Amino acid sequence: MFSNMDVLSYSLAAITFGLLGILVAAHHLRRGVDRALAFAAATSALWALAIVSQSLWGHPGFNVRYLTELVRDAAWVYLLFALLKDGLRENRLTGKVKQILRASAVILLVLLIGTGVIEHFGSVDISTGKVKLLGQIGLSLLGLSLVEQIWRNSPNFGRSSIKYVCIGVASILGFDFFMYTDALLFGQVADSFWNARGFVNALLTPLLAVNLINTRKQPVNFQLSRSAVFHAGTLVFAGGYLLFLAMGGYYVQALGGEWGDALQVLFFTISLVFLTTLMLSRRIRASMMVRISQNFFGYKYDYREEWLKMTRELADLSNDPPLPERVIRILAGLVESNGGAIWLKGEGQDYVLQAVVNLSTPRHTLIDSDAELVRFFSNREWIVDLHEYQSDPVAYNLMEIPDAIAKTPDGWLIIPLYLGNDLYGMALIGIPYTRVGLNWENFDLIKVVARQTCNLLAQADAQNRLSRAMQFEAVSKASAFMVHDLKTVIAQLSLLVKNAPKHRNNPAFIDDMINTTDHAVRKMSSLVDHIRRPGGDNEDPLKPVNLTKLVTELIEHHQHQAPAPHLEGESPDVIIKADLEQLRSVLGHLIQNAQDATPRNGEITIALKIARGNAVLFIQDTGTGMTKEFISSQLFKPFESTKGLTGMGIGAYQAREYIRKIGGNIDVTSEPDIGTCFSIRIPLANEKPTTQDVKASQPVSVSQDPMQSAN
């Protein structure tokens, strides 16, 4: 019965369209689109049966079969207009375009069907075969235009409900277009097109059925397993390979001459051995599975949710729990585990255990920097599965696992932590709650999260190191200030010891020695008290100080060194609030610096003035001066001394900081080879310091001689 290909082809089309029509008529006739689809399926089934009957028994004749095909085409066009009507409810298509398409379809169908009816019942030939072909081509183009308009004017979120029906109808009409175009070109319908037409129509009915079910909110959840897709893909590849093999064998035999048969056998043998080798290769099979999973299946993770969860966990700035423990919990949570341990690179380049969660580690936990596992991770970013390692150590080149990991029970995954391209640490994840199958997606996510968390671990370690360095720096600065004060006291006492043999019988020297010793004792006592109470809240309150008297005493004290400073003009009694000993040390340091920077035949002038509620002390010398750059960048910068190893570089800085502390400020003006003037402004005792007084400001200066710089 089915000796002819067209009979089998159109019989299959009649069966599938009949089943589709029954499905639609039985369950889905509430919408206009559903009724149009049922009508199109029924007419397509009748059309296919007419072709089968004509092929088998010669009935019906050509005109009846031709009219059934026109009715079938009209049914599909009617279905497209029904879809177009639904699209108009969203105002996606203008009425003018719709009217043009509808008028064109009606006119063309009326002409074609009317001509066919007249020819059938009137037994006259009105149109030629080419005219009929042109009519069929016109119907196909009209239908394709309708599909294009429906798709282009549908909202993005609504296209999923019409996607399959558009593909199905467009494929049916598109096949007809190519078949009739080919017939118009060559003068007859090709047997290949005609015989395949029924199969094509039959194969497109599932698309229409799936679209129907989806639009009724009954989705077809049809999925293939990765294994099924792999084997199907392998079968397709093998088929294509064998087809290529046959073609290659033919050409080898054709071009081989007398050796053709032998070369053909050799070619087939080598090719089959190569195909078998490919199929049995674990690496190639694994690579194919990864490619299939990446391109044909959805992802296992909601990456947005995973990223937000990790961000919330790491954004907690508290240390409860510590950051390494949180990193363990994040990595373990990716594979449904609740335990792990983490090793990070220590100062000795070995890897030190930093945190453990729900695992029992052995006594020895240090991982050497030259361990095989470290070298393995240094060469490749790979996650080690200990279960796989135990079952097949050869896969890891018989690599030795460190005892710190190998002797940890319930260990599962070893995850490398990279900082850039360098191995910064490694994490061990415990066995999960339930069996978890790992694939490329798990490993990719673990690697990304491991790198991100490693950056945070390295940043936290750098912050801890910086904090310790700042603490040591603070201690070093405090020690430097103490050493500076001790140097002053030692210099005073050394001068007394040096002059004692010469002036021991001089009463004035004895009085000066007593005063200097008393000052040294008070200075040392103040220093010891400051060491015991370093906090600012424990410092002694400021007390009234007669600045005029203090300046006079300092001038007298520095008379022994040339050039001796002298007071210019008459100075009124100026009362300020300060700590007497600290202020004495600050002003004495400035006077001493002026003497050091001024030649013996130079001049040092000190003047005390009152201006706008402030006492202003001017210390002016005729020394070598300073440059503007030196004043702005080095003069008041601590630990920047120009006196070599003999200076601490904190005198000027200490002086300015204390003057600012009591509400004043120090300004500097200087000219190289001319001299320098320090202006020390301090609020009077009965005046409250203004905001400008307290605010730290850079000294206004011209320049400075390095010899005038801070100790």
N, C-alpha and C positions, 0 to 999 in steps of 0.2 A: 504493500500500500504506500509505503513511504520511500519508494524508489527514487523519487525526484527530490532534489534539495529544496526546492521552493515549497513543496507540500509539507515537509518537516518544519521548515522555517515559519510558514504562516500558520500552521496548526499550533505550534507553540505560542505564537502571538495571540491566536484566538483564545486559547486556554487561559493565558495569563490575564488578558484584558477582561475575559469573562469573570474570572475570580475577583479581579479588582472591582468590576461593576457590582458583583454580588456583595462584596465587603462594604462598599460605599452605600448601597441601597439598604443593607440590613441595619447599619448603625449610624450613619452620618448623612442625614438629609435635611438638617435644620437650616443650613446656610445656602445661599445662592451658589457659592463656589463649589460646595459639596454636590449639589444637584447637577451643576455643569460638568463636574468631573465624572459623575455617574453616567451622564448622557454620552460624554466623550468616550468612556470605556466601553459602553454598550455598542456604540456605532463602530468603534475600532474592532471589536470582536466580530461584528457582522461583516465588516469589510474584509477581515482576514479569512473568515469562513467563505466568503464569496470567491476569493482568490483560490483557496484550496479546492472548492467545488469546480471552479473553472478548469483548474489543472487536471483534476481527476476525471470529470465527466463532460467537460466542455460547456457546462451551464453554470451560472447565467452567462449571457453574451458580454461582449466588450462594453457596450453602452451601459448596461446595468451595473457592471463592475466599476465602470468609470464614475457613474452617478454615486455609488456607495462611497467611493474614495472622496468625491467632492463633499458629500454629507459628513464624512469622517473629518475632513479638513475644517469644515464649517464648525463642527463640534469643538475642536481644539481652539479655534479662533474665539468661539463663544466663551470657552473657559478663560481665555486670556482677558476678554472684556469684563468678565465677572471679577477677576483679580484687579483689573484696572478700576472698576467701580469701588472696590474696597480701598484702593489707593486714593481715590478722590475724596473719601471721607476725611482724609488727613490733609486735604488741600494741596496735594503734591503735584497735581497735573492741571493745567488750565483747560477750561471747557473747549477752547478753540481747537487744541490739538486732538482732544478726544473726538470732537465732531468730524475732523478731517479723517482720522483713522476709521471711525465707524462708517462714514460715507464711503470711503474707499473699499472697505470690506464688503459692505452691502452691495455696492455696484458690481464688484468683481464676482461675488458669489452668484448674484442674480443672473449675470451674463453667462457664466459658465454652466450653472445648473439649468438655466432656461435653454441654452443651446443644446445641452445634453438631452433634455426631455424632448425637445422638438425633433432631434435626430433619431431618438429611439422610437417615438410614436409616429413620426412622419416619414420615417425611412428615407430621409434625405441627409446629405452631408453638407452641413453649413460651414463648419470650420475644418481646417486641415490638422494633421498631427502636430505640426510645429506650433499652431495656435494653441492647441491643448497643452503642449509642453510649456509655452510661455505663460498660460494661465496658472498652471501648477507652480511654476517658478514665482509668479507674482504672489500667489497665496502664501508660499513659504517665506518670501521676503516680508510680506505684511505681518505674518506671525512673528518672525524674528524681531521686527521693529516694535511690535507690541511688548515682547519680552524685555527688550532693551528699555523701553519707556517705564515699564513696571518696576524694573530693578533700579534704574537710575533715580526714580522719584519716590522710592520707598525709604522710610527712615532706617537708620542703621540698626536700631534695636528691633525693627519689624522684619528685617530681611531673613532672619532665621526661620520664620514661619512659612516663607514662600521660596526658600532657597532650592529645595529639591524639585518642586513642581516646575520652577523656571528652568532648571537644568534639564529635566525630562522632556518638557515640551519643546525647548530650544533644540535639543538633540534630535527629536523626531523630525521637526521641520527643517533643521539644518541638513540632516541626511537626505531628505527629499529634495532639498535645493541642489545639493551636489549631484544626486542621481539624475535629476531632470536636466541639469545644466550639461552634464556629460552626454546625455541622450540628445540634447539639442545640438551639441557640437559634432557628434559622430553619427547622427541620424537614427539611432536606435538605443533602447535601454540596455545597458550592459548586464549580462547574466550575473556577474559577480555582485553588482549593486542590488539587483532584483532578489537574488537568493538570500543575500545577507540582510535584507531589509526587515524580514519577519523576525530574525534573531535579534536584531538591534531593538526593535520595538518591544519584544518580549523582555529583554534584559533591562529596559528602562522602567518597566512597571513597578519594581520594588522601590524606586525613588519616589514614585507617586504615592505608593502605600505608606512609606515612612513619613512623607510630608503630611499625609492625611492624619496619621496617628499623632504626630507631634503637634499639629495645630489643634487637636482636640485635647491637648495636655495629657497625653498618654505616651510619654517618650519611650522609644525603643532603646533600651540600655544594652546594646550589642557591643561586646568587647572581646578581643582576642588576647590571649595571654602572650607574654613576651616570648615564651618558648614556642608557641604556635606560629607567631610571626617569624621567629628565627628559622624554624624548619621550613615554613613556606618560602621565605626568602632564599634559604639554601637550595630548595628545590628549583626555584626560578633561576637562580644563578647557575645551578648545574645544567638545567635545560638550555640556557643561553650558551653555556660553555660547550655543551655537546653539539649544539647547532653550529657554533664557530668551528668546532672540531671537524664536523662533517664537511663544511665548506673548505677548510684547510686541507683535509684529506683529498678532496676532489681535485684541488689545484695541484697538490703534490703529485698525484697520480697522472694528471694531465701534462704536467711539465717535466715529469721524471723520465720519460722515454722508457727504455728497457728496464730501468731501475724503479719504475713507477710503483709497482706492487710492493716491492720490498721497502721503499721509502714510505709508502702509505702505512704499512704495518708498523714501521719504526716510529713514525709520527704519532699514530694512535697510541702505541705503548707508552711513549714518553709523556704524552699529554694526559693519559689516564693516571699514570703514576703521580704526575704533578697535581692533578685534581684530588686524588686520594690524600696526598700529603697536606694539601690545603685544608681538606675537610677534617683531618685528624689533628691539626695544629691547635693546641689549647690557646695560644696567644691570638691567633686569628679568630677563633670562635669567641673568645672574650671580647675582642675588639668589635666584632659584628654585633654582639649583644649590647655593648655600650652604644653603638651607633643607632641600633633599633630603639633602645630606650630613650635616647636623646631626641629622636626625630619622630617617633610614632606614638609615644605615650605621654600622659600628663605627669607632672612632678609629684613626688611623694610629700613634699613639704609646702607649707604656706610660708614663703620666704619673708613676706611682709611681717607676719606674726612672729616668726623666729627672730627677725632683726629687731623688732620692737621689744621682744622679751629680753634679748641680750642687752639692748641699750638700757632698759630699765634696771637690769641687774648691775650693770657696770657704772651707771650714773650715780649710784649711792656713794657719797664721798666718805662715809664713816668707815671705820675699820672693824665693823662687827657684822658678819664675819670678815676676816682678812681677805684681801683681794685674791691671793692664790687659791684659797678655798672656794671663793665664788667662781673662779675660772674653772676649777675642777667640776663644780656642779653644772656649769654651763655646758662643758664638753661632754660630761656624762649624760646629761639630759637629752642630747642629740641622738643617743643610741639606747634610750630607755634604761640607763644604768643609774645607780645612786652612790657609787664609790669610785675613788681614784686617788692618785698621788701625783705630785708635780715636782720636778727637779729643775733648778735654774743654775746658770753658770755663776760660780763664785769668784772671789778675787784671785784665787789660785788657778783659774781656768777649768777646774774640775766642776762637776755638776752636783750640787748640794740639794738634799731633800728640803723643800720649803713648806709643804703642807700635805696632809693625808686626811682623806674622808672615807670612813667606813671600810678601811682596808687594814690588814696587819702586815707591817713591813718588818723585814729582818733587822738584826742589830746593826749590821754594816750597810749603810744606805748611800755611801759616796760612790759616784760613777766617774771613773777616770776619763780624762779628756782624750786619751789615746785608745779607748775601748773600741772594739769592732763596730758596735752599734752606733757610736758617735761618727766613726768614719763612714758608715753606711748612710746615715742621715746627711752627712756633709756632701755626699755625692749625688743623692737623689731624695726628692721629697716624696716619701712613701710611708703609708701607715702600716705598721707591722701587726698582723693578726697572730697572736700567740697560739691559738688553736690550730691555725693553718701551719704555723712554724713547727709545732710539735708533731703534726701528722706528716709533714713533708719538709724537713729542714733543707733539702737540696734546692727547693724553690728560692731560698734565701742564701744560697751558696754556703751552707753549713755555718752561718754566722753565729758567733758566740754571744748569748744574751748576758749582760752583767748580772751578778748575783743579787744586787739590790732589786732587780726586777724579776729575775727568774725565780727567786725564793719568796716572792710575794704571792700568797695564795689568792685565788680568784682574779688574777690579772687576765686581761683580754686584749685590749688594743694599746699599742704604743704610738703616741701621736707626737711628731716633732714640732717644736715651736721655733719659728724662724723670725729673726729680726733682720729685715732686708734679705740678704742671701746667706747670712751666718746663722748657725744653729745656736739659739739662745737657751734652749731648755727642751724638756720632753715631758709628756704627761702619760701616765698609765691609767687606763679606764678599766673598771672592774666588770665582771660578768653581769649582763643586764637581767631585769626581772624575768623576761620571757625571751624566747628565741627570736632574734632579729636578723633578717637577711640584709646584707650590705651590698650595695651596688655603687656605680660611679657617682650617683647623686649624693649618697651618704658621705662618700670620701671627699667630694668637692666641697660640700658644706662644712665638713669638719676641718678641712684645710683652711678655708676662708676664716672661720671663727677662730681657729688656732692662731692664725697670723694677727688678727685684730686684737685678741686678748693678749698676745705676746707683746704687742706694742704698748699696751697699757701697763703690763708688768714691768717692762723696761723703763717706762716713764716713771712709774712709782719708785723703782729702785734708784733711778737718777735723782728724784726728788729727795729720797732719804739720804743719799750721799751728799747732796747739796746742803741739806739741813745740818748734817754732821759737820761739813766743812764750814758752814756759817757759825756753828757753835764754837768750833776751834778758832775761827777768826775772831769771834767776840772775846774769847779768852786771851788770844794773842794781843788784841788791841788794848785790853785792860792791863795786861802785863807791860805793854809798851808805855802806857801812861805812867804806870808805877815806876818803871825804870827811869823815865824822864825826870820824875820828881826826885828819885833817889840820886840821880846824877847831880842835880842842883845842890842837894844837901851835902853830898860827898865833896863836891867842888868847894863849898864853903868851909867844911871842916878841914879839908886838905890845905887850904890857904892858911887857916889858923895854925895847923901843925907846922907848916913851912916857916911862918913868921914868928912862932913862939920863942925859939932860941934867941932870936935877935931882939925882941921887944918884951921879954918876960918881966923886965923891971919897969916898964912903962905903964903907969896907971891907966892911961887912956886905952892902951891896947888891951889891958885886962878887962876894962869895961866893955870894949867892943867884942872881946872874946866871949864874955858872959852873955851879951845880947845875941850874938850869932849862935851860940850853943842853945840858948833858950828858943830861938827861932827854929833851929834844927829839930829840937825835941818836939815843939808844937807841930812842925811839919810832919814828922814821923808819926806822931800820935794821930794827926788828922788822916794820914794815909792808912794807918792800921784800922782806924774807925771806918774809913771808906771801904776797906776790904771786907770788914765784918758786915757792913750794911750797904751793899751795892745798889739797892733799889732807890729810885728817886723819891718814893714816899717816905723813906726813913731819913732823908737828909735834914740837916739842921735848918730851921727857918732863917730867912734873911734878916739881918740886923742892921741898924743904922751905922754907917761908916763915914768918918770925916775924910773925904777924898783929898782935900788939900793937905792935911797932915800926913796921909799915907804917901802922897807924891813927894813931899819934902823928905820923908824918911828914906824913900827909895833913891832920891838924888844924892843924899848924903852917903848911902850905902855903896853907890857906884862911883864914888869920887876917886877910889884907888886905881881905877883903870882909865887910861887915856884913849880918846878924849873924854873928859869928865862932863857929864850933862849939867846944865844950869837952867834955873827957872827964869822965865822971861816975864817981866811985869809983876804987878801985885795981884795975887789970887785971893778972892774972897773965900770964906769958909763954905765949903760945898758938902752937903750931907746927902748920901745916897744909901740904898739898901743893898747889901751884898754880904757874902761870907768874907771876912777880913783876910784870912790866910790864902784863900783861893784867888781873891782879887790881887793880893800882893804878889803871888806867884805869876799871874798873868801879866801884870804891868811890868814886873821885874824882868820877865822874859823879853818883852818888847824893847825895853831899854837896853838890855844886854845885846839883843840882836842889832840894835842901832850902833852900839859901840863896836861890835864885830865887823860891821860893814863899812865903818868910817875910819879913814887913816888917822894916825895920832895927831896930825896937825889940823884935823877937821873940826867940826863943831856940831854939837847935839843940843838942841833947844827944846825945852818943854814948856808948854803954856796951858793954862786952865781957864776956860771961859764958861759962861752960863748963857744959854740961848733956848727960848721957847720951852721952858720947863725941863731942860736937859743940861747936864754937865758935859762939856766937850773937852777932852784932853788931847792936845796935839803933841806928838813926839816926832820932831823933825831933825833930819841929819843931812850932812853934806857928803854922803858916801857915794858909792859908784852907781846907785840907782838900780832900777829893775825895768825889764821890758813889759809891755802890755800883755804879750802872750804868756809870759811867765806868771803874771799876777792872775790871769783868768784861768789858767789850766793847772798850775802847780803850787802856788803860794799857800792856799788853804786846803790842799789835798793831803790827807794823812798818809804817812809812810812814804812821802816823796821828798827826800832830803838831798840837798846839793853839797852836804858836808861829808859825803862818803860814809864810811863805817862809823864815824864818830858822832853822827847825828841820827835821831830817830824819825825826824820828819813830821812831828806832831805838835811842835810848840805853837806855831801860828794857828793851826787848826784848833788846838785846845783853847787858845786865847779867844778866838772868835766864837766858839761854841759856848763858852761860859758867859761872855758879854751878851750874847743873844739870849741866853737863859735868864738873865736878870733884866731883860727888856731892852737892851741896847743893841749896838751894832758897831762894826769896825769898817771904815773906808780907807782906801789907800790911793795916794797919788804919787807918781814917781816919774823921773826922767833919767835916762842913762847918763852917767858922768856928772850929774847935777845933784841928785839926792832924792830922799824919800820922806813922805810925811804920812804917819799913821794918825787917823782921827778916830778917837774912841768916844762914842756917845753913849751916856748912861742917864736914865731918868732920875730926877731929883727925888728925895725921899718923900716929899709932900705931893708928888705928882704921880698919877696912875699912868703906866705905859700904854700908849695908843696901839692900835692894830698895826700901824706902820712900824712902830718901834719893835714890836715882837716879831713881825714877819721877817723871815730870813731873806736877805737880799745879797746879790753878788757885789763885792767891793768895786767901787769905781776907781780905776787906776790907769796910769799911763804905762809904766813898766817897772821891772824890778831886777836888781842885781842878784845873781844866784847866791852871793855871799850873804845877802840879807834874808835868805829864805829861812823856813822853819828848821828847828833843830832836827 
